[in-house]
Amino acid sequence: MGILLRFVLLLLLVMLVLRALWRVVAGVIDGATLPQGGRGGSPERGVQMVRDPVCGTFLPPSNAVSLTERGGEVRYFCSEKCREAYKARA
């Protein structure tokens, strides 16, 4: 019984090490193949962030959904859902 348990634990350890190595290799490949700026998670320095008036999320205007109001003022939203909720309130 002890040999079987040792084998199972060793197999589990090998699987965990291989998974960790695979994640490292995949991260290196992603970093080498993605365009400058990465996955778009954080904006470049100096970009003015805008705030969604519905949920309060801050995001760069380039990633936002916009709505131009009658006076020409532009509102920015994190999603279509927030934009529709804002329209429903107005």
MDAnalysis code that builds the backbone (N, CA, C; Angstrom):
import MDAnalysis as mda
import numpy as np

u = mda.Universe.empty(270, n_residues=90, atom_resindex=np.repeat(np.arange(90), 3), trajectory=True)
u.add_TopologyAttr("name", ["N", "CA", "C"] * 90)
u.add_TopologyAttr("resid", np.arange(1, 91))
u.add_TopologyAttr("resname", ["MET", "GLY", "ILE", "LEU", "LEU", "ARG", "PHE", "VAL", "LEU", "LEU", "LEU", "LEU", "LEU", "VAL", "MET", "LEU", "VAL", "LEU", "ARG", "ALA", "LEU", "TRP", "ARG", "VAL", "VAL", "ALA", "GLY", "VAL", "ILE", "ASP", "GLY", "ALA", "THR", "LEU", "PRO", "GLN", "GLY", "GLY", "ARG", "GLY", "GLY", "SER", "PRO", "GLU", "ARG", "GLY", "VAL", "GLN", "MET", "VAL", "ARG", "ASP", "PRO", "VAL", "CYS", "GLY", "THR", "PHE", "LEU", "PRO", "PRO", "SER", "ASN", "ALA", "VAL", "SER", "LEU", "THR", "GLU", "ARG", "GLY", "GLY", "GLU", "VAL", "ARG", "TYR", "PHE", "CYS", "SER", "GLU", "LYS", "CYS", "ARG", "GLU", "ALA", "TYR", "LYS", "ALA", "ARG", "ALA"])
u.atoms.positions = np.array([
    [0.825, -1.191, 0.000],
    [0.000, 0.000, 0.000],
    [0.868, 1.253, 0.000],
    [1.991, 1.226, 0.675],
    [2.873, 2.376, 0.753],
    [3.502, 2.726, -0.581],
    [3.803, 1.714, -1.397],
    [4.418, 1.945, -2.703],
    [3.412, 2.633, -3.634],
    [2.161, 2.220, -3.587],
    [1.118, 2.810, -4.425],
    [0.898, 4.280, -4.056],
    [0.861, 4.575, -2.777],
    [0.689, 5.950, -2.322],
    [1.868, 6.810, -2.759],
    [3.070, 6.292, -2.634],
    [4.271, 7.012, -3.057],
    [4.218, 7.298, -4.564],
    [3.779, 6.322, -5.353],
    [3.672, 6.486, -6.802],
    [2.645, 7.565, -7.153],
    [1.501, 7.545, -6.495],
    [0.454, 8.542, -6.754],
    [0.949, 9.939, -6.404],
    [1.609, 10.085, -5.269],
    [2.132, 11.390, -4.874],
    [3.211, 11.882, -5.832],
    [4.085, 10.982, -6.279],
    [5.113, 11.342, -7.249],
    [4.488, 11.759, -8.572],
    [3.479, 11.045, -9.022],
    [2.778, 11.392, -10.255],
    [2.117, 12.767, -10.132],
    [1.514, 13.048, -9.002],
    [0.893, 14.348, -8.761],
    [1.941, 15.459, -8.776],
    [3.076, 15.228, -8.168],
    [4.155, 16.210, -8.156],
    [4.671, 16.483, -9.564],
    [4.853, 15.434, -10.348],
    [5.325, 15.594, -11.728],
    [4.306, 16.404, -12.535],
    [3.034, 16.113, -12.357],
    [1.995, 16.850, -13.083],
    [2.003, 18.332, -12.711],
    [2.167, 18.659, -11.442],
    [2.201, 20.053, -11.000],
    [3.415, 20.791, -11.562],
    [4.560, 20.122, -11.574],
    [5.775, 20.737, -12.115],
    [5.624, 20.968, -13.616],
    [5.086, 20.004, -14.337],
    [4.880, 20.169, -15.778],
    [3.889, 21.298, -16.076],
    [2.842, 21.404, -15.293],
    [1.872, 22.497, -15.487],
    [2.534, 23.850, -15.242],
    [3.327, 23.964, -14.218],
    [4.024, 25.219, -13.928],
    [4.970, 25.588, -15.065],
    [5.710, 24.606, -15.568],
    [6.604, 24.872, -16.693],
    [5.826, 25.294, -17.936],
    [4.710, 24.644, -18.185],
    [3.890, 25.002, -19.340],
    [3.390, 26.441, -19.233],
    [2.973, 26.862, -18.048],
    [2.485, 28.238, -17.867],
    [3.600, 29.253, -18.098],
    [4.800, 28.936, -17.669],
    [5.942, 29.821, -17.899],
    [6.214, 29.936, -19.390],
    [6.250, 28.809, -20.076],
    [6.521, 28.817, -21.518],
    [5.404, 29.571, -22.255],
    [4.156, 29.340, -21.901],
    [3.039, 30.032, -22.553],
    [3.112, 31.541, -22.304],
    [3.512, 31.946, -21.116],
    [3.662, 33.366, -20.813],
    [4.757, 34.019, -21.633],
    [5.857, 33.316, -21.802],
    [6.955, 33.839, -22.622],
    [6.512, 33.963, -24.071],
    [5.808, 32.963, -24.574],
    [5.320, 33.018, -25.959],
    [4.324, 34.158, -26.133],
    [3.373, 34.319, -25.207],
    [2.410, 35.422, -25.280],
    [3.118, 36.768, -25.250],
    [4.089, 36.907, -24.376],
    [4.816, 38.167, -24.276],
    [5.597, 38.495, -25.531],
    [6.077, 37.476, -26.205],
    [6.854, 37.698, -27.424],
    [5.978, 37.958, -28.632],
    [4.741, 37.469, -28.632],
    [3.896, 37.594, -29.814],
    [2.850, 38.691, -29.725],
    [2.523, 39.185, -28.546],
    [1.517, 40.243, -28.421],
    [2.090, 41.572, -28.878],
    [1.237, 42.436, -29.437],
    [1.716, 43.756, -29.829],
    [2.108, 44.587, -28.610],
    [2.841, 45.677, -28.858],
    [3.273, 46.554, -27.765],
    [2.066, 46.991, -26.958],
    [2.160, 46.940, -25.665],
    [1.049, 47.319, -24.811],
    [0.357, 46.127, -24.183],
    [0.688, 44.924, -24.615],
    [0.151, 43.725, -23.987],
    [-1.290, 43.469, -24.350],
    [-2.046, 42.981, -23.398],
    [-3.426, 42.581, -23.629],
    [-4.406, 43.714, -23.468],
    [-3.939, 44.907, -23.259],
    [-4.856, 46.021, -23.088],
    [-5.343, 46.173, -21.665],
    [-4.711, 45.502, -20.720],
    [-5.137, 45.579, -19.336],
    [-4.889, 46.938, -18.713],
    [-3.795, 47.572, -19.029],
    [-3.519, 48.894, -18.487],
    [-3.123, 49.826, -19.626],
    [-3.598, 51.057, -19.562],
    [-3.306, 52.001, -20.639],
    [-1.873, 52.507, -20.582],
    [-1.451, 53.150, -21.654],
    [-0.133, 53.754, -21.659],
    [-0.095, 54.896, -20.656],
    [1.105, 55.268, -20.249],
    [1.233, 56.381, -19.307],
    [0.738, 57.660, -19.948],
    [0.117, 58.485, -19.152],
    [-0.333, 59.786, -19.609],
    [-1.713, 59.788, -20.241],
    [-2.395, 58.643, -20.315],
    [-3.737, 58.596, -20.887],
    [-4.731, 59.033, -19.823],
    [-5.572, 60.006, -20.155],
    [-6.595, 60.493, -19.229],
    [-7.714, 59.455, -19.143],
    [-8.012, 59.003, -17.947],
    [-9.066, 58.016, -17.743],
    [-10.414, 58.728, -17.661],
    [-11.472, 58.013, -18.049],
    [-12.838, 58.524, -17.934],
    [-13.599, 57.622, -16.978],
    [-14.659, 58.178, -16.379],
    [-15.424, 57.413, -15.394],
    [-16.823, 57.130, -15.922],
    [-17.223, 55.878, -15.804],
    [-18.570, 55.465, -16.184],
    [-19.543, 56.071, -15.176],
    [-20.544, 56.870, -15.632],
    [-21.469, 57.499, -14.687],
    [-22.448, 56.522, -14.031],
    [-22.557, 55.325, -14.541],
    [-23.491, 54.351, -13.969],
    [-22.832, 53.531, -12.868],
    [-21.712, 52.878, -13.189],
    [-21.085, 51.972, -12.219],
    [-19.824, 52.543, -11.579],
    [-19.297, 53.644, -12.125],
    [-18.132, 54.286, -11.536],
    [-16.789, 53.723, -11.960],
    [-16.782, 52.814, -12.924],
    [-15.540, 52.220, -13.392],
    [-14.711, 53.247, -14.162],
    [-13.397, 53.286, -13.900],
    [-12.495, 54.149, -14.656],
    [-11.878, 53.330, -15.781],
    [-11.794, 53.921, -16.981],
    [-11.204, 53.237, -18.112],
    [-10.718, 54.264, -19.125],
    [-9.781, 53.871, -19.999],
    [-9.325, 54.804, -21.028],
    [-10.418, 54.996, -22.079],
    [-10.540, 56.184, -22.643],
    [-11.587, 56.433, -23.637],
    [-11.525, 55.474, -24.824],
    [-10.346, 55.004, -25.176],
    [-10.225, 54.094, -26.318],
    [-10.897, 52.748, -26.067],
    [-11.100, 52.372, -24.804],
    [-11.760, 51.108, -24.469],
    [-13.218, 51.294, -24.082],
    [-13.706, 52.534, -24.094],
    [-15.037, 52.831, -23.597],
    [-16.076, 52.822, -24.716],
    [-17.332, 52.623, -24.313],
    [-18.491, 52.784, -25.186],
    [-18.976, 54.205, -24.936],
    [-19.195, 54.973, -25.995],
    [-19.531, 56.387, -25.793],
    [-20.966, 56.696, -26.195],
    [-21.447, 57.818, -25.688],
    [-22.771, 58.335, -26.021],
    [-22.648, 59.849, -26.086],
    [-22.988, 60.428, -27.232],
    [-22.955, 61.879, -27.380],
    [-24.347, 62.410, -27.096],
    [-24.425, 63.308, -26.126],
    [-25.715, 63.870, -25.740],
    [-26.044, 65.078, -26.605],
    [-27.247, 65.623, -26.435],
    [-27.734, 66.717, -27.276],
    [-26.823, 67.932, -27.268],
    [-26.265, 68.283, -26.162],
    [-25.399, 69.450, -26.060],
    [-24.000, 69.205, -26.606],
    [-23.747, 68.021, -27.141],
    [-22.436, 67.685, -27.671],
    [-21.509, 67.054, -26.646],
    [-21.971, 66.953, -25.406],
    [-21.147, 66.348, -24.363],
    [-21.099, 64.833, -24.563],
    [-19.914, 64.277, -24.440],
    [-19.727, 62.842, -24.629],
    [-19.640, 62.162, -23.267],
    [-20.422, 61.117, -23.092],
    [-20.371, 60.286, -21.881],
    [-19.719, 58.961, -22.252],
    [-18.926, 58.419, -21.345],
    [-18.226, 57.168, -21.591],
    [-18.711, 56.100, -20.616],
    [-18.836, 54.868, -21.130],
    [-19.348, 53.755, -20.346],
    [-18.449, 52.538, -20.514],
    [-18.439, 51.681, -19.511],
    [-17.602, 50.478, -19.565],
    [-18.227, 49.398, -20.433],
    [-19.537, 49.474, -20.644],
    [-20.207, 48.425, -21.430],
    [-21.503, 48.957, -22.029],
    [-22.046, 48.194, -22.958],
    [-23.350, 48.523, -23.544],
    [-24.423, 48.509, -22.464],
    [-24.302, 47.592, -21.517],
    [-25.284, 47.470, -20.438],
    [-25.361, 48.764, -19.626],
    [-24.217, 49.341, -19.282],
    [-24.221, 50.594, -18.524],
    [-24.765, 51.739, -19.369],
    [-24.422, 51.758, -20.665],
    [-24.936, 52.820, -21.522],
    [-26.459, 52.743, -21.619],
    [-26.991, 51.543, -21.765],
    [-28.449, 51.387, -21.848],
    [-29.123, 51.763, -20.518],
    [-28.485, 51.440, -19.403],
    [-29.038, 51.824, -18.094],
    [-29.046, 53.348, -17.958],
    [-28.018, 54.022, -18.458],
    [-27.973, 55.478, -18.414],
    [-29.069, 56.093, -19.287],
    [-29.260, 55.530, -20.471],
    [-30.321, 56.036, -21.358],
    [-31.687, 55.853, -20.724],
    [-31.901, 54.739, -20.037],
    [-33.176, 54.463, -19.398],
    [-33.476, 55.443, -18.271],
    [-32.440, 55.908, -17.583],
    [-32.623, 56.870, -16.492],
    [-32.940, 58.259, -17.013],
    [-32.396, 58.595, -18.176],
    [-32.534, 59.965, -18.700],
    [-33.881, 60.229, -19.293],
])
